[in-house]
Amino acid sequence: MAKPRLKIIPLGGLSEIGKNMMVMEYENDIIVIDAGLMFPGQEMLGVDLVIPDISYLLEKRERIKGIIITHGHEDHIGALPYLLPQLNVPVYSTKLTQGLISVKLKQRRARLGAKLKMISPGIGITLGRFKIEFFPVCHSIPDSIGLIIHTPVGTIVHSGDFKLDYTPVDSKPTNLSRLAQLGAQGVLLLLSDSTYAELPGYTPSERVVGESLDRVIAEAPGRVIVATFSSLVSRVQQVIDSAAKHQRRVFIVGRSMSDTVNMALELGYLNASDGILARLDELKGMPHNKIVLVTTGSQGEPTSALVRMANRDHRQVHIVRGDTVVISATPIPGNEALVNRTVDNLFKQGAQVFYDRVAQVHVHGHASQEELKLLLNLVKPRFFIPIHGEYRHLTLHAKLAESVGIPKDNIFALEDGDILELSPQAGKITGKVTSGNVYVDGLSVGGIGSVVLRDRRMLSRDGIVMVIIAVNRQTGKLIGRPDIISRGFVDTRESKDMIDKSRNLLARVLNHGRDRPADWGFISTKVKDILNKFYYEQTKRRPMILPFMVKV
């Protein structure tokens, strides 16, 4: 009888940056790695967040043994507040990651009943037929881990997000010796981070950023405002260290930044000597060359503290000439325009701005090509899956794997929803499961689909025309000409003639030889067809047309 195969099913994170989620299934046991969100693209009008479609997991929820989280970034934990109420399975993560998950769940009030379990590197757990061991990896957030998963088919290594920094801020480099040991014993499959597979060479060390920040803080004539991700705990530590060295006090601005810093201080991932951290109400009257502010807004998010400062809209902090602003992050793809606008607004108010193009105030947390090749050479996997990246990143990473000697047939560049079945000797894609985007819009999760987005695109491009048709209740005959109201289509005053013509046109067509009342569905369709054609001829635009009937 054929031995059961191991199934690898990505539900998010492949062919996109964000919403990472990987499913592994063997017989009746399922484990899930990560549950992230993605920020909406410009075409997703009004959408707040995008999370993975978990229909496949909901069908098999009894088999899920747990969700393992590799680290505390939004693109790995952000979907948990929306998914846990539906799945309610244990979530395994390291101490800091668990702290960040708790903050997230509290913000969404989804904390009730969540089973959060703490794990630590070097220690293993067993989930059904999966024996899982955790090893430390270096990333832009402390307490990041990779996974070694022992399955009945063979050993799997999942890198998580990683880079090879030999001088990290928290002094915990990636555990290469354990990986080399596994490579010598034989690894069936490696899944490795592809985010920066385009970049040749090595990713610079966090130490470079520490030196740059130190220089900026030493030389700044006035206040220094550092914007970064709230989860970039090691960057916040670097700012605190430099501020202490140059006798400045540190003010934390922004709700998510405050929540994260308080939690990291409590858990011991941030160290601040007494008197360094100050409350915002102590800002007034303090000499500007004694102040460092740490804030959110490095991605130009409209409601963040930095953007409100740039727009002169922040209650407590106003940009003044002589301020130095450091944006310690690279723009997430698609956010460039927002970040550029923020930088421009800060310059306009007289601030000196340092960002990734003009100073080395940020290094990313992902391995470049030489590090990716080193990992492949150490682990020596039989099969390889590039993960975490858009399709071009996955393809380039696959080429790197080929260059270090992994046979082309053993490399699988998967897309979300693909089912890869693995035996010790062979692997093949055997089908597809439901996967895709679930949109979070305000309080609605999954309530809007592609039809709503299409309507929003149409409204934003060509506007809306409402047609009010009054008919006699007894005879069904039209009373007077239809009324037409437009919004976002044309300026009603300037285009009065065209609107009048369309009213006359409708009156003619709807009164045309009618002995008995036609049904409303027929009239509604006719109105839409006539106006669509007429307005397109006149303006080459297609507004959304909504007919209403009033019986008098």
C-alpha positions in Angstrom: 0.0 0.0 0.0 1.3 3.5 -0.9 2.6 5.5 2.0 0.6 8.7 2.7 2.2 11.8 1.3 2.9 15.1 3.0 0.9 18.1 1.6 2.3 21.6 1.5 -0.4 24.2 0.8 0.4 28.0 0.8 -2.7 30.1 1.5 -0.9 33.4 1.4 2.5 35.0 0.9 3.5 33.5 -2.5 3.3 35.9 -5.4 2.7 38.8 -3.0 4.5 40.5 -0.1 2.3 40.0 3.0 -0.5 37.8 4.4 1.9 34.9 4.9 0.3 31.6 5.7 1.6 28.1 5.0 -0.3 24.8 5.7 1.3 21.4 6.2 -0.9 18.3 6.2 -0.1 14.6 6.9 -3.0 12.2 7.1 -5.3 13.7 9.8 -3.0 16.3 11.2 -2.6 19.9 10.0 -0.2 22.6 11.2 -0.3 26.2 10.0 2.7 28.5 9.9 2.0 32.2 10.3 -1.3 34.1 9.8 -0.4 37.5 8.3 -2.2 40.5 6.7 -1.4 42.6 3.7 -1.9 46.3 3.2 -4.4 47.1 0.3 -3.2 48.1 -3.1 -4.3 51.4 -4.6 -7.0 49.6 -6.6 -8.6 48.2 -3.4 -10.6 51.3 -2.7 -11.7 51.8 0.9 -10.3 48.5 2.0 -8.3 48.6 5.3 -6.6 45.3 5.3 -6.3 42.1 3.3 -6.2 38.6 5.0 -5.9 35.1 3.6 -9.0 33.1 2.6 -9.1 30.2 5.1 -12.1 28.3 3.7 -9.9 25.2 3.3 -9.0 25.3 7.0 -12.5 25.9 8.1 -13.6 22.7 6.4 -10.9 20.7 8.3 -10.8 22.7 11.6 -10.9 19.5 13.7 -7.6 18.4 12.3 -5.7 21.6 13.0 -3.2 21.0 15.7 -1.9 24.5 16.0 -0.7 27.7 14.4 3.0 28.5 14.7 4.2 32.1 14.4 7.7 32.7 13.3 7.9 36.4 14.4 5.8 39.4 15.4 5.5 41.4 12.2 2.0 42.4 10.8 2.5 40.2 7.7 2.8 37.2 10.0 0.5 37.9 12.9 -2.0 40.5 11.6 -4.7 38.1 10.5 -5.0 36.3 13.9 -7.6 38.7 15.4 -9.9 37.9 12.5 -9.1 34.2 12.1 -9.0 33.0 15.8 -12.7 33.6 16.5 -13.4 31.2 13.6 -10.7 28.6 14.2 -9.9 28.7 18.0 -6.8 26.6 17.9 -3.6 27.0 20.0 -1.1 29.6 18.7 2.6 28.9 19.4 5.2 31.7 19.5 8.2 33.1 21.3 7.9 35.5 24.3 8.1 38.8 22.4 5.9 37.6 19.5 3.3 36.4 22.0 3.4 39.9 23.6 2.8 41.5 20.2 0.0 39.1 19.4 -1.7 40.0 22.8 -1.4 43.7 21.9 -3.1 43.0 18.5 -5.8 40.9 20.0 -6.5 43.5 22.7 -6.8 46.3 20.1 -9.4 44.2 18.2 -11.0 43.0 21.5 -10.5 39.4 20.2 -8.6 38.2 23.2 -11.3 36.1 24.8 -10.5 32.4 24.7 -7.3 32.8 22.6 -4.9 29.9 23.4 -1.5 31.5 23.3 1.3 29.1 24.1 5.0 30.2 24.6 7.9 28.4 23.0 11.6 29.0 23.0 14.5 28.3 20.6 16.2 24.9 21.1 13.1 23.3 22.6 10.7 21.1 20.6 7.0 20.4 20.6 4.9 17.6 19.1 1.7 18.4 17.2 0.2 15.2 15.9 2.6 13.5 13.5 4.8 16.7 13.4 7.7 17.1 15.8 8.8 20.8 15.6 12.0 22.3 16.8 12.7 26.1 16.8 16.0 27.8 16.0 16.9 31.5 16.4 17.1 33.5 13.2 18.3 37.1 12.9 15.6 39.5 11.5 14.6 43.1 12.1 12.7 42.1 15.2 14.0 40.1 18.2 12.8 36.6 19.0 12.4 35.6 15.4 12.6 31.8 14.7 12.9 29.3 11.9 11.4 25.9 12.1 12.8 22.4 11.9 9.8 20.1 11.3 10.3 16.3 11.6 7.6 14.5 9.6 7.1 10.8 8.7 8.3 11.7 5.2 11.5 13.5 6.2 12.9 16.7 7.8 11.7 20.1 6.7 13.4 23.4 7.4 11.3 26.7 7.2 13.6 29.7 7.4 11.0 32.3 8.5 12.1 35.8 7.6 15.8 35.9 8.2 19.2 37.5 7.4 22.7 36.6 8.4 23.8 39.4 10.7 26.9 38.5 12.7 26.6 41.7 14.9 22.9 42.0 15.7 21.5 44.5 18.2 20.2 41.7 20.5 23.4 39.6 20.1 21.5 36.5 18.9 22.7 35.6 15.4 21.0 32.9 13.1 21.9 29.4 14.4 24.0 28.2 11.4 25.7 25.3 13.2 22.3 23.6 13.8 21.4 24.0 10.2 24.8 22.6 9.0 24.2 19.6 11.4 20.8 19.0 9.8 22.3 19.4 6.3 24.8 16.6 7.1 21.9 14.3 8.3 19.7 15.0 5.3 16.9 17.5 4.8 13.9 16.6 2.6 12.7 20.2 2.0 13.8 23.8 2.5 11.3 26.7 2.5 13.3 29.9 2.4 12.6 33.7 2.5 12.7 35.3 -1.0 11.9 39.0 -0.2 15.3 40.3 -1.3 16.3 37.6 -3.7 16.9 40.3 -6.3 19.7 42.0 -4.3 23.3 40.8 -4.9 25.8 40.5 -2.1 25.0 40.6 1.6 22.5 42.6 3.7 24.4 45.1 5.9 24.4 44.6 9.6 22.1 46.5 12.0 25.3 47.9 13.5 25.6 50.2 10.5 22.2 51.8 11.3 23.3 52.2 15.0 26.3 54.2 13.8 24.2 56.4 11.4 21.6 57.1 14.1 24.3 58.0 16.6 25.9 60.4 14.1 22.5 62.1 13.4 21.6 62.4 17.1 25.1 63.8 17.9 25.1 66.4 15.2 21.4 67.5 15.2 21.0 71.2 16.3 17.4 70.7 17.6 15.0 67.9 18.2 15.4 64.5 16.5 12.2 62.7 15.4 12.8 59.0 14.4 9.9 57.3 12.5 10.0 53.5 12.3 7.7 50.5 12.6 6.4 50.0 16.1 7.5 46.3 15.9 11.1 47.2 15.1 12.1 46.8 18.7 15.8 46.7 18.0 15.7 50.0 16.2 13.9 51.6 19.2 16.7 50.2 21.4 19.4 51.8 19.2 17.6 55.2 19.5 17.4 54.9 23.3 21.1 54.0 23.5 22.2 56.9 21.3 19.9 59.3 23.1 21.4 58.3 26.5 24.9 58.7 25.1 24.2 62.3 24.0 22.2 63.3 27.1 18.8 63.4 25.4 15.5 62.2 26.6 13.2 59.9 24.6 9.5 60.5 24.0 7.3 57.8 22.5 4.5 59.1 20.2 1.6 57.2 18.7 -0.7 54.6 20.2 0.8 51.4 18.6 4.3 52.6 19.3 3.4 53.2 23.0 1.7 49.8 23.3 4.6 47.9 21.8 7.3 49.8 23.8 5.5 49.3 27.1 5.1 45.6 26.4 8.8 45.2 25.3 10.0 47.0 28.4 7.8 44.7 30.6 9.2 41.6 28.9 12.8 42.8 29.0 13.3 43.2 25.2 14.0 46.9 25.6 16.3 48.3 28.2 16.1 52.0 29.2 18.0 53.4 32.1 16.0 55.5 34.6 14.9 58.9 33.5 15.6 58.3 29.7 12.0 57.8 28.7 9.8 60.8 29.3 6.1 61.5 29.1 4.7 63.8 26.3 3.4 66.4 28.8 7.1 67.0 29.8 7.9 68.2 26.2 7.0 71.9 26.9 9.9 74.0 28.0 12.6 71.4 27.4 15.6 72.5 25.3 15.2 71.2 21.8 18.7 69.7 21.7 17.8 67.4 24.6 14.8 65.7 22.9 14.4 62.6 20.7 10.9 61.5 19.6 10.2 58.0 18.4 7.0 57.7 16.3 5.0 55.7 13.9 4.3 56.8 10.3 7.4 55.5 8.4 5.0 54.3 5.7 3.1 57.6 5.3 0.0 56.1 6.9 -2.6 58.9 6.9 -3.6 58.5 10.6 -0.1 58.0 12.0 1.7 60.5 14.3 4.4 61.5 11.8 2.0 62.2 9.0 -0.2 64.3 11.3 3.0 66.3 12.3 3.8 66.7 8.6 0.3 68.0 8.0 0.4 70.4 11.0 -2.4 68.3 12.5 -0.8 66.8 15.6 -2.0 67.9 19.0 1.2 67.9 20.9 4.1 68.0 18.4 4.5 70.7 15.7 7.5 70.6 13.3 9.7 73.6 13.7 12.8 74.8 11.7 15.8 73.0 13.1 14.1 69.7 13.6 15.8 66.6 12.2 13.5 63.7 11.0 14.8 60.2 10.4 12.6 57.8 8.5 14.1 54.4 9.5 12.3 52.1 7.1 12.0 51.4 3.4 8.6 52.0 1.8 6.5 48.9 1.4 5.8 48.4 -2.3 2.8 50.6 -3.2 3.4 53.0 -0.4 6.1 55.1 -2.1 3.8 58.0 -3.1 2.5 58.3 0.5 6.1 58.3 1.9 7.3 60.8 -0.7 4.4 63.2 0.1 5.3 63.0 3.9 9.0 63.7 3.2 8.0 66.7 1.0 5.7 68.1 3.7 8.4 67.8 6.4 11.0 69.6 4.2 8.4 72.4 3.5 8.2 73.0 7.2 11.9 73.5 7.5 12.9 70.0 8.9 16.1 68.2 7.8 14.9 64.7 6.7 17.1 61.6 6.5 15.5 58.6 4.7 16.9 55.4 3.1 18.0 57.1 -0.2 20.1 59.8 1.4 21.6 58.1 4.5 22.0 54.6 5.8 19.3 55.0 8.5 17.7 51.6 7.8 18.7 48.2 6.7 16.1 45.6 5.8 15.7 42.4 7.7 16.0 39.9 4.8 18.8 37.9 3.3 20.4 39.0 0.0 21.6 36.6 -2.7 24.9 35.5 -1.0 23.1 34.7 2.3 20.4 32.8 0.5 23.1 30.7 -1.3 24.9 30.0 2.0 21.6 28.7 3.6 21.0 26.4 0.6 24.6 25.1 0.8 24.4 24.5 4.5 21.0 22.8 4.5 21.5 20.8 1.2 17.8 20.0 0.8 16.5 17.5 -1.7 13.5 19.7 -2.6 13.2 23.5 -2.4 10.3 26.0 -2.2 11.0 29.7 -2.4 8.5 31.5 -0.1 7.6 35.1 0.9 7.8 37.2 -2.2 6.2 38.3 -5.4 6.5 35.9 -8.3 9.7 37.5 -9.7 11.4 37.1 -6.2 10.4 33.4 -6.1 11.7 32.8 -9.7 15.0 34.5 -9.0 15.4 32.5 -5.8 14.6 29.3 -7.7 17.4 30.2 -10.1 19.8 30.7 -7.2 18.9 27.2 -5.9 19.7 25.8 -9.4 23.1 27.7 -9.4 24.1 25.9 -6.2 23.2 22.4 -7.6 19.6 21.7 -6.7 18.0 19.9 -9.7 15.4 22.1 -11.5 12.8 19.3 -11.2 13.2 19.5 -7.4 12.4 23.2 -7.1 8.8 24.3 -6.8 7.8 28.0 -7.3 4.3 27.6 -5.9 1.4 30.1 -5.9 -1.3 30.6 -3.2 -3.6 27.6 -3.2 -1.3 25.1 -4.9 -1.2 21.6 -3.3 2.3 20.1 -3.4 2.5 16.4 -2.4 5.8 15.1 -1.2 7.1 11.6 -0.7 10.7 10.9 0.3 11.7 10.5 -3.4 9.3 12.7 -5.4 7.2 15.8 -5.3 4.4 17.0 -7.6 1.7 19.7 -7.7 -1.6 17.7 -7.6 -4.3 20.4 -7.4 -5.5 23.7 -6.0 -7.6 24.7 -3.0 -9.6 27.9 -2.5 -7.3 30.8 -1.7 -7.3 34.5 -2.3 -8.0 37.8 -0.6 -10.5 38.4 2.2 -11.1 42.2 2.5 -11.4 43.9 5.9 -13.3 47.1 5.6 -14.2 48.9 8.9 -16.0 46.2 10.9 -16.9 44.0 8.0 -14.6 41.0 7.4 -15.1 39.4 4.0 -18.3 41.3 3.4 -17.0 43.1 0.3 -16.0 41.2 -2.8 -14.8 42.0 -6.2 -18.3 43.4 -7.3 -18.2 46.1 -4.5 -14.6 47.0 -5.5 -15.6 47.2 -9.1 -18.5 49.6 -8.2 -16.2 51.7 -6.1 -13.7 51.9 -9.0 -16.5 52.9 -11.3 -17.8 55.6 -8.9 -14.4 57.0 -8.3 -13.6 57.2 -12.0 -16.9 58.3 -13.6 -19.3 59.2 -10.9 -23.0 58.5 -10.4 -26.3 59.6 -12.1 -29.6 59.1 -10.4 -32.8 59.2 -12.5 -36.1 59.8 -10.7 -39.1 58.8 -12.8 -42.6 59.8 -11.6 -45.5 57.7 -12.9 -49.2 57.8 -12.4 -50.2 55.1 -9.9 -53.4 54.1 -12.0 -52.3 54.4 -15.6 -48.6 53.8 -15.2 -48.0 56.8 -17.5 -45.0 59.2 -17.1 -45.7 62.4 -15.2 -43.5 65.2 -16.6 -39.9 64.7 -17.6 -37.6 62.4 -15.4 -35.4 64.3 -12.9 -31.7 63.7 -13.2 -29.1 64.3 -10.4 -25.4 63.6 -10.9 -22.5 63.4 -8.5 -18.9 63.2 -9.6 -19.9 62.8 -13.3 -20.2 66.3 -14.8 -20.6 69.8 -13.4 -24.4 70.1 -13.5 -24.3 73.9 -14.2 -21.8 73.7 -17.0 -23.4 70.6 -18.6 -27.0 71.7 -18.2 -27.8 71.3 -21.9 -26.5 67.7 -22.0 -28.5 66.8 -18.9 -31.6 68.4 -20.4 -31.2 66.5 -23.6 -31.0 63.2 -21.7 -34.2 64.1 -19.8 -36.0 64.8 -23.1 -34.7 61.6 -24.6 -35.9 59.5 -21.7 -39.3 61.2 -21.7 -39.7 60.4 -25.4 -38.7 56.8 -25.1 -40.8 56.1 -21.9 -44.0 57.7 -23.2 -43.7 56.1 -26.6 -47.0 54.3 -27.4 -47.6 52.7 -24.1 -51.2 51.4 -23.4 -50.5 49.5 -20.2 -47.8 49.9 -17.5 -44.6 48.1 -18.3 -42.9 46.3 -15.4 -40.3 48.2 -13.4 -37.4 45.8 -14.3 -37.9 46.5 -18.0 -38.1 50.3 -17.5 -35.0 50.2 -15.3 -32.9 48.3 -17.8 -34.1 50.5 -20.7 -33.2 53.7 -18.8 -29.7 52.4 -18.0 -29.1 51.3 -21.7 -30.3 54.6 -23.2 -28.3 56.8 -20.8 -25.2 54.7 -20.9 -25.1 55.0 -24.7 -26.0 58.7 -24.7 -23.5 59.8 -22.0 -20.7 57.7 -23.6 -21.3 59.4 -26.9 -21.2 62.8 -25.3 -18.4 62.4 -22.7 -16.6 59.1 -23.4 -17.3 58.2 -19.8 -19.6 55.6 -18.2 -21.1 56.8 -14.9 -23.0 54.4 -12.7 -26.8 54.9 -13.4 -29.4 54.3 -10.7 -33.0 54.7 -11.8 -35.8 55.2 -9.1 -39.5 55.1 -9.7 -42.0 57.3 -7.7 -45.7 56.4 -8.0 -47.9 59.4 -7.7 
